[in-house]
Amino acid sequence: QVQLEESGGGLVQAGGSLRLSCAASRSIAGIRAMGWYRQAPGKERELVAVMLNNALTHYADSVRGRFTISRDNAKNTVYLEMNSLTPEDTAVYYCNVKSISSAPTGYWGQGTQVTVSS
């Protein structure tokens, strides 16, 4: 079983930046996609950014141009660089990895809280 551990969340003022990291417990073969989701209080979990195995990326409209997803295969880690943060970005951020051996929903981390103050 693969464990994913997110880190890098915290409290930041509007306009600030944070970098989230998601480290897998081991190398994952046959990765199809690595992504970040978020869930704000009272809202459904939503896709923030995803990187497909061919390195193509997709971003939610609300974060495009401000957030950047990247990965380091040698470290089994995916990152989310978040800039120009607004209070609307406040949420728990979850890492997700889908592979040929995972369930269709993929592997999930426990989440890391991001709070943006105005």
LUMBAFI-70892 format. One record per atom (N, C-alpha, C): residue in three letters; atom name; y, z, x. Coordinates in nm, 2 decimals. Example, Ala and Ser with C-alpha at 12.3 -4.5 7.8 and 13.67 -1.06 7.14 Angstrom:
<timis>
<"ALA", "N", <-0.57, 0.78, 1.32>> <"ALA", "CA", <-0.45, 0.78, 1.23>> <"ALA", "C", <-0.33, 0.78, 1.32>> <"SER", "N", <-0.22, 0.71, 1.28>> <"SER", "CA", <-0.11, 0.71, 1.37>> <"SER", "C", <0.00, 0.79, 1.29>> 
</timis>
This chain:
<timis>
<"GLN", "N", <-0.12, 0.00, 0.08>> <"GLN", "CA", <0.00, 0.00, 0.00>> <"GLN", "C", <0.12, 0.00, 0.09>> <"VAL", "N", <0.22, -0.08, 0.05>> <"VAL", "CA", <0.35, -0.09, 0.12>> <"VAL", "C", <0.45, 0.01, 0.07>> <"GLN", "N", <0.51, 0.08, 0.16>> <"GLN", "CA", <0.62, 0.17, 0.12>> <"GLN", "C", <0.75, 0.11, 0.16>> <"LEU", "N", <0.85, 0.12, 0.07>> <"LEU", "CA", <0.99, 0.07, 0.11>> <"LEU", "C", <1.08, 0.19, 0.10>> <"GLU", "N", <1.16, 0.20, 0.20>> <"GLU", "CA", <1.26, 0.31, 0.21>> <"GLU", "C", <1.40, 0.26, 0.23>> <"GLU", "N", <1.48, 0.29, 0.13>> <"GLU", "CA", <1.62, 0.25, 0.14>> <"GLU", "C", <1.71, 0.36, 0.21>> <"SER", "N", <1.81, 0.31, 0.27>> <"SER", "CA", <1.91, 0.41, 0.33>> <"SER", "C", <2.04, 0.34, 0.33>> <"GLY", "N", <2.15, 0.42, 0.36>> <"GLY", "CA", <2.28, 0.37, 0.38>> <"GLY", "C", <2.37, 0.39, 0.26>> <"GLY", "N", <2.32, 0.44, 0.15>> <"GLY", "CA", <2.41, 0.46, 0.04>> <"GLY", "C", <2.50, 0.58, 0.07>> <"GLY", "N", <2.60, 0.60, -0.03>> <"GLY", "CA", <2.69, 0.71, -0.01>> <"GLY", "C", <2.81, 0.69, -0.10>> <"LEU", "N", <2.91, 0.77, -0.07>> <"LEU", "CA", <3.04, 0.77, -0.14>> <"LEU", "C", <3.14, 0.70, -0.06>> <"VAL", "N", <3.21, 0.60, -0.12>> <"VAL", "CA", <3.31, 0.52, -0.05>> <"VAL", "C", <3.42, 0.50, -0.14>> <"GLN", "N", <3.54, 0.48, -0.08>> <"GLN", "CA", <3.66, 0.45, -0.17>> <"GLN", "C", <3.66, 0.30, -0.20>> <"ALA", "N", <3.72, 0.27, -0.31>> <"ALA", "CA", <3.74, 0.13, -0.35>> <"ALA", "C", <3.80, 0.05, -0.23>> <"GLY", "N", <3.75, -0.07, -0.21>> <"GLY", "CA", <3.79, -0.15, -0.10>> <"GLY", "C", <3.71, -0.13, 0.03>> <"GLY", "N", <3.63, -0.03, 0.03>> <"GLY", "CA", <3.55, 0.00, 0.15>> <"GLY", "C", <3.42, -0.08, 0.16>> <"SER", "N", <3.34, -0.05, 0.26>> <"SER", "CA", <3.22, -0.12, 0.28>> <"SER", "C", <3.10, -0.02, 0.31>> <"LEU", "N", <2.98, -0.07, 0.28>> <"LEU", "CA", <2.86, 0.00, 0.31>> <"LEU", "C", <2.76, -0.10, 0.35>> <"ARG", "N", <2.66, -0.06, 0.43>> <"ARG", "CA", <2.55, -0.14, 0.46>> <"ARG", "C", <2.42, -0.07, 0.43>> <"LEU", "N", <2.35, -0.13, 0.33>> <"LEU", "CA", <2.22, -0.07, 0.29>> <"LEU", "C", <2.11, -0.13, 0.38>> <"SER", "N", <2.01, -0.05, 0.40>> <"SER", "CA", <1.89, -0.10, 0.47>> <"SER", "C", <1.76, -0.06, 0.39>> <"CYS", "N", <1.67, -0.15, 0.41>> <"CYS", "CA", <1.54, -0.12, 0.34>> <"CYS", "C", <1.43, -0.15, 0.44>> <"ALA", "N", <1.36, -0.05, 0.48>> <"ALA", "CA", <1.25, -0.07, 0.58>> <"ALA", "C", <1.12, -0.06, 0.52>> <"ALA", "N", <1.03, -0.15, 0.55>> <"ALA", "CA", <0.89, -0.15, 0.50>> <"ALA", "C", <0.81, -0.07, 0.59>> <"SER", "N", <0.71, -0.01, 0.54>> <"SER", "CA", <0.62, 0.08, 0.62>> <"SER", "C", <0.53, 0.00, 0.71>> <"ARG", "N", <0.52, -0.13, 0.68>> <"ARG", "CA", <0.44, -0.21, 0.77>> <"ARG", "C", <0.48, -0.36, 0.75>> <"SER", "N", <0.43, -0.44, 0.84>> <"SER", "CA", <0.46, -0.58, 0.82>> <"SER", "C", <0.39, -0.63, 0.69>> <"ILE", "N", <0.46, -0.72, 0.62>> <"ILE", "CA", <0.41, -0.77, 0.49>> <"ILE", "C", <0.39, -0.92, 0.51>> <"ALA", "N", <0.26, -0.96, 0.49>> <"ALA", "CA", <0.23, -1.10, 0.50>> <"ALA", "C", <0.26, -1.17, 0.37>> <"GLY", "N", <0.30, -1.30, 0.39>> <"GLY", "CA", <0.31, -1.38, 0.27>> <"GLY", "C", <0.43, -1.34, 0.18>> <"ILE", "N", <0.54, -1.30, 0.24>> <"ILE", "CA", <0.65, -1.26, 0.16>> <"ILE", "C", <0.71, -1.38, 0.09>> <"ARG", "N", <0.73, -1.36, -0.04>> <"ARG", "CA", <0.79, -1.47, -0.12>> <"ARG", "C", <0.94, -1.44, -0.14>> <"ALA", "N", <0.98, -1.32, -0.15>> <"ALA", "CA", <1.12, -1.29, -0.18>> <"ALA", "C", <1.15, -1.14, -0.14>> <"MET", "N", <1.27, -1.12, -0.09>> <"MET", "CA", <1.31, -0.98, -0.06>> <"MET", "C", <1.45, -0.97, -0.13>> <"GLY", "N", <1.47, -0.86, -0.20>> <"GLY", "CA", <1.59, -0.86, -0.28>> <"GLY", "C", <1.64, -0.72, -0.30>> <"TRP", "N", <1.76, -0.71, -0.36>> <"TRP", "CA", <1.83, -0.59, -0.39>> <"TRP", "C", <1.86, -0.59, -0.54>> <"TYR", "N", <1.83, -0.49, -0.61>> <"TYR", "CA", <1.87, -0.47, -0.75>> <"TYR", "C", <1.95, -0.34, -0.76>> <"ARG", "N", <2.02, -0.33, -0.87>> <"ARG", "CA", <2.10, -0.20, -0.89>> <"ARG", "C", <2.09, -0.17, -1.04>> <"GLN", "N", <2.11, -0.04, -1.06>> <"GLN", "CA", <2.11, 0.01, -1.20>> <"GLN", "C", <2.22, 0.12, -1.21>> <"ALA", "N", <2.31, 0.09, -1.30>> <"ALA", "CA", <2.42, 0.18, -1.32>> <"ALA", "C", <2.38, 0.27, -1.44>> <"PRO", "N", <2.44, 0.38, -1.46>> <"PRO", "CA", <2.41, 0.47, -1.57>> <"PRO", "C", <2.43, 0.40, -1.70>> <"GLY", "N", <2.32, 0.41, -1.79>> <"GLY", "CA", <2.33, 0.35, -1.92>> <"GLY", "C", <2.31, 0.20, -1.92>> <"LYS", "N", <2.29, 0.14, -1.81>> <"LYS", "CA", <2.27, -0.01, -1.80>> <"LYS", "C", <2.13, -0.04, -1.75>> <"GLU", "N", <2.09, -0.17, -1.78>> <"GLU", "CA", <1.96, -0.21, -1.73>> <"GLU", "C", <1.97, -0.25, -1.58>> <"ARG", "N", <1.86, -0.25, -1.51>> <"ARG", "CA", <1.85, -0.28, -1.37>> <"ARG", "C", <1.88, -0.43, -1.36>> <"GLU", "N", <1.97, -0.47, -1.27>> <"GLU", "CA", <2.01, -0.61, -1.25>> <"GLU", "C", <1.99, -0.66, -1.11>> <"LEU", "N", <1.96, -0.78, -1.09>> <"LEU", "CA", <1.95, -0.84, -0.96>> <"LEU", "C", <2.09, -0.85, -0.90>> <"VAL", "N", <2.10, -0.81, -0.77>> <"VAL", "CA", <2.22, -0.82, -0.69>> <"VAL", "C", <2.21, -0.94, -0.60>> <"ALA", "N", <2.11, -0.94, -0.52>> <"ALA", "CA", <2.09, -1.05, -0.42>> <"ALA", "C", <1.94, -1.06, -0.39>> <"VAL", "N", <1.90, -1.19, -0.36>> <"VAL", "CA", <1.76, -1.21, -0.32>> <"VAL", "C", <1.76, -1.32, -0.21>> <"MET", "N", <1.67, -1.30, -0.12>> <"MET", "CA", <1.64, -1.40, -0.01>> <"MET", "C", <1.50, -1.45, -0.03>> <"LEU", "N", <1.48, -1.58, -0.05>> <"LEU", "CA", <1.35, -1.63, -0.06>> <"LEU", "C", <1.29, -1.66, 0.08>> <"ASN", "N", <1.16, -1.69, 0.08>> <"ASN", "CA", <1.09, -1.70, 0.20>> <"ASN", "C", <1.15, -1.82, 0.29>> <"ASN", "N", <1.21, -1.91, 0.22>> <"ASN", "CA", <1.27, -2.03, 0.30>> <"ASN", "C", <1.41, -2.00, 0.34>> <"ALA", "N", <1.45, -1.87, 0.33>> <"ALA", "CA", <1.58, -1.82, 0.37>> <"ALA", "C", <1.70, -1.85, 0.27>> <"LEU", "N", <1.66, -1.92, 0.16>> <"LEU", "CA", <1.77, -1.94, 0.06>> <"LEU", "C", <1.80, -1.81, 0.00>> <"THR", "N", <1.93, -1.80, -0.03>> <"THR", "CA", <1.98, -1.67, -0.09>> <"THR", "C", <2.04, -1.70, -0.23>> <"HIS", "N", <2.04, -1.60, -0.31>> <"HIS", "CA", <2.10, -1.61, -0.44>> <"HIS", "C", <2.17, -1.47, -0.47>> <"TYR", "N", <2.29, -1.48, -0.52>> <"TYR", "CA", <2.37, -1.36, -0.55>> <"TYR", "C", <2.41, -1.36, -0.70>> <"ALA", "N", <2.42, -1.24, -0.75>> <"ALA", "CA", <2.48, -1.22, -0.88>> <"ALA", "C", <2.63, -1.27, -0.87>> <"ASP", "N", <2.68, -1.32, -0.98>> <"ASP", "CA", <2.82, -1.37, -0.98>> <"ASP", "C", <2.92, -1.25, -0.94>> <"SER", "N", <2.88, -1.13, -0.98>> <"SER", "CA", <2.98, -1.02, -0.96>> <"SER", "C", <2.99, -0.98, -0.82>> <"VAL", "N", <2.89, -1.02, -0.73>> <"VAL", "CA", <2.90, -0.98, -0.59>> <"VAL", "C", <2.91, -1.09, -0.50>> <"ARG", "N", <2.90, -1.22, -0.55>> <"ARG", "CA", <2.91, -1.33, -0.46>> <"ARG", "C", <3.04, -1.33, -0.38>> <"GLY", "N", <3.03, -1.35, -0.25>> <"GLY", "CA", <3.15, -1.35, -0.17>> <"GLY", "C", <3.19, -1.22, -0.11>> <"ARG", "N", <3.13, -1.11, -0.17>> <"ARG", "CA", <3.15, -0.98, -0.12>> <"ARG", "C", <3.03, -0.91, -0.05>> <"PHE", "N", <2.91, -0.95, -0.10>> <"PHE", "CA", <2.79, -0.89, -0.05>> <"PHE", "C", <2.71, -1.00, 0.03>> <"THR", "N", <2.63, -0.96, 0.13>> <"THR", "CA", <2.55, -1.05, 0.21>> <"THR", "C", <2.42, -0.98, 0.23>> <"ILE", "N", <2.31, -1.06, 0.20>> <"ILE", "CA", <2.18, -1.01, 0.22>> <"ILE", "C", <2.12, -1.08, 0.35>> <"SER", "N", <2.05, -1.00, 0.43>> <"SER", "CA", <1.99, -1.05, 0.55>> <"SER", "C", <1.86, -0.98, 0.58>> <"ARG", "N", <1.78, -1.03, 0.67>> <"ARG", "CA", <1.66, -0.96, 0.70>> <"ARG", "C", <1.63, -0.97, 0.85>> <"ASP", "N", <1.56, -0.87, 0.90>> <"ASP", "CA", <1.51, -0.87, 1.04>> <"ASP", "C", <1.36, -0.86, 1.03>> <"ASN", "N", <1.29, -0.97, 1.05>> <"ASN", "CA", <1.15, -0.97, 1.04>> <"ASN", "C", <1.08, -0.88, 1.14>> <"ALA", "N", <1.14, -0.87, 1.26>> <"ALA", "CA", <1.08, -0.79, 1.36>> <"ALA", "C", <1.08, -0.64, 1.33>> <"LYS", "N", <1.17, -0.61, 1.25>> <"LYS", "CA", <1.19, -0.46, 1.21>> <"LYS", "C", <1.14, -0.44, 1.06>> <"ASN", "N", <1.08, -0.55, 1.00>> <"ASN", "CA", <1.04, -0.54, 0.86>> <"ASN", "C", <1.15, -0.48, 0.77>> <"THR", "N", <1.27, -0.52, 0.79>> <"THR", "CA", <1.38, -0.46, 0.72>> <"THR", "C", <1.47, -0.57, 0.66>> <"VAL", "N", <1.52, -0.53, 0.54>> <"VAL", "CA", <1.62, -0.62, 0.47>> <"VAL", "C", <1.75, -0.54, 0.45>> <"TYR", "N", <1.86, -0.61, 0.47>> <"TYR", "CA", <1.99, -0.54, 0.46>> <"TYR", "C", <2.07, -0.59, 0.35>> <"LEU", "N", <2.17, -0.51, 0.30>> <"LEU", "CA", <2.27, -0.56, 0.21>> <"LEU", "C", <2.40, -0.51, 0.26>> <"GLU", "N", <2.48, -0.60, 0.31>> <"GLU", "CA", <2.62, -0.57, 0.35>> <"GLU", "C", <2.71, -0.58, 0.23>> <"MET", "N", <2.78, -0.48, 0.20>> <"MET", "CA", <2.86, -0.47, 0.08>> <"MET", "C", <3.01, -0.45, 0.13>> <"ASN", "N", <3.10, -0.54, 0.09>> <"ASN", "CA", <3.24, -0.53, 0.13>> <"ASN", "C", <3.32, -0.53, 0.00>> <"SER", "N", <3.45, -0.49, 0.02>> <"SER", "CA", <3.54, -0.49, -0.10>> <"SER", "C", <3.48, -0.43, -0.22>> <"LEU", "N", <3.42, -0.31, -0.20>> <"LEU", "CA", <3.36, -0.24, -0.31>> <"LEU", "C", <3.45, -0.20, -0.42>> <"THR", "N", <3.41, -0.20, -0.54>> <"THR", "CA", <3.49, -0.15, -0.65>> <"THR", "C", <3.41, -0.05, -0.73>> <"PRO", "N", <3.47, 0.03, -0.81>> <"PRO", "CA", <3.40, 0.13, -0.89>> <"PRO", "C", <3.29, 0.07, -0.97>> <"GLU", "N", <3.30, -0.06, -1.01>> <"GLU", "CA", <3.20, -0.12, -1.09>> <"GLU", "C", <3.07, -0.15, -1.01>> <"ASP", "N", <3.07, -0.13, -0.88>> <"ASP", "CA", <2.96, -0.14, -0.79>> <"ASP", "C", <2.88, -0.01, -0.79>> <"THR", "N", <2.93, 0.09, -0.85>> <"THR", "CA", <2.86, 0.22, -0.85>> <"THR", "C", <2.73, 0.21, -0.92>> <"ALA", "N", <2.62, 0.25, -0.85>> <"ALA", "CA", <2.48, 0.23, -0.91>> <"ALA", "C", <2.38, 0.29, -0.81>> <"VAL", "N", <2.26, 0.30, -0.86>> <"VAL", "CA", <2.15, 0.32, -0.77>> <"VAL", "C", <2.10, 0.18, -0.72>> <"TYR", "N", <2.09, 0.16, -0.60>> <"TYR", "CA", <2.04, 0.03, -0.54>> <"TYR", "C", <1.90, 0.04, -0.50>> <"TYR", "N", <1.82, -0.06, -0.54>> <"TYR", "CA", <1.68, -0.06, -0.51>> <"TYR", "C", <1.64, -0.19, -0.43>> <"CYS", "N", <1.55, -0.17, -0.34>> <"CYS", "CA", <1.50, -0.28, -0.26>> <"CYS", "C", <1.37, -0.32, -0.33>> <"ASN", "N", <1.35, -0.45, -0.33>> <"ASN", "CA", <1.23, -0.51, -0.39>> <"ASN", "C", <1.17, -0.62, -0.30>> <"VAL", "N", <1.04, -0.62, -0.28>> <"VAL", "CA", <0.97, -0.72, -0.20>> <"VAL", "C", <0.86, -0.78, -0.28>> <"LYS", "N", <0.85, -0.91, -0.29>> <"LYS", "CA", <0.74, -0.97, -0.36>> <"LYS", "C", <0.66, -1.05, -0.25>> <"SER", "N", <0.53, -1.04, -0.26>> <"SER", "CA", <0.45, -1.11, -0.16>> <"SER", "C", <0.33, -1.17, -0.23>> <"ILE", "N", <0.25, -1.24, -0.16>> <"ILE", "CA", <0.13, -1.30, -0.22>> <"ILE", "C", <0.03, -1.19, -0.25>> <"SER", "N", <0.04, -1.07, -0.20>> <"SER", "CA", <-0.06, -0.97, -0.22>> <"SER", "C", <0.00, -0.86, -0.32>> <"SER", "N", <0.12, -0.87, -0.35>> <"SER", "CA", <0.18, -0.77, -0.44>> <"SER", "C", <0.16, -0.80, -0.59>> <"ALA", "N", <0.18, -0.70, -0.67>> <"ALA", "CA", <0.19, -0.73, -0.81>> <"ALA", "C", <0.30, -0.82, -0.84>> <"PRO", "N", <0.31, -0.89, -0.96>> <"PRO", "CA", <0.42, -0.98, -0.99>> <"PRO", "C", <0.55, -0.91, -0.98>> <"THR", "N", <0.56, -0.78, -1.00>> <"THR", "CA", <0.69, -0.71, -1.00>> <"THR", "C", <0.72, -0.67, -0.85>> <"GLY", "N", <0.63, -0.68, -0.76>> <"GLY", "CA", <0.66, -0.66, -0.62>> <"GLY", "C", <0.65, -0.51, -0.59>> <"TYR", "N", <0.69, -0.48, -0.47>> <"TYR", "CA", <0.70, -0.34, -0.42>> <"TYR", "C", <0.85, -0.29, -0.44>> <"TRP", "N", <0.86, -0.17, -0.48>> <"TRP", "CA", <1.00, -0.11, -0.50>> <"TRP", "C", <1.02, 0.01, -0.41>> <"GLY", "N", <1.14, 0.03, -0.37>> <"GLY", "CA", <1.18, 0.15, -0.30>> <"GLY", "C", <1.22, 0.25, -0.41>> <"GLN", "N", <1.26, 0.37, -0.36>> <"GLN", "CA", <1.30, 0.48, -0.45>> <"GLN", "C", <1.44, 0.47, -0.49>> <"GLY", "N", <1.52, 0.39, -0.42>> <"GLY", "CA", <1.66, 0.37, -0.45>> <"GLY", "C", <1.75, 0.46, -0.37>> <"THR", "N", <1.87, 0.41, -0.35>> <"THR", "CA", <1.98, 0.48, -0.28>> <"THR", "C", <2.11, 0.47, -0.36>> <"GLN", "N", <2.17, 0.59, -0.38>> <"GLN", "CA", <2.29, 0.59, -0.46>> <"GLN", "C", <2.41, 0.54, -0.39>> <"VAL", "N", <2.49, 0.45, -0.45>> <"VAL", "CA", <2.62, 0.41, -0.40>> <"VAL", "C", <2.72, 0.45, -0.51>> <"THR", "N", <2.82, 0.52, -0.46>> <"THR", "CA", <2.93, 0.56, -0.55>> <"THR", "C", <3.06, 0.52, -0.49>> <"VAL", "N", <3.14, 0.44, -0.57>> <"VAL", "CA", <3.27, 0.39, -0.53>> <"VAL", "C", <3.38, 0.46, -0.61>> <"SER", "N", <3.46, 0.53, -0.54>> <"SER", "CA", <3.57, 0.60, -0.61>> <"SER", "C", <3.70, 0.51, -0.61>> <"SER", "N", <3.77, 0.53, -0.72>> <"SER", "CA", <3.89, 0.45, -0.73>> <"SER", "C", <4.01, 0.52, -0.67>> 
</timis>
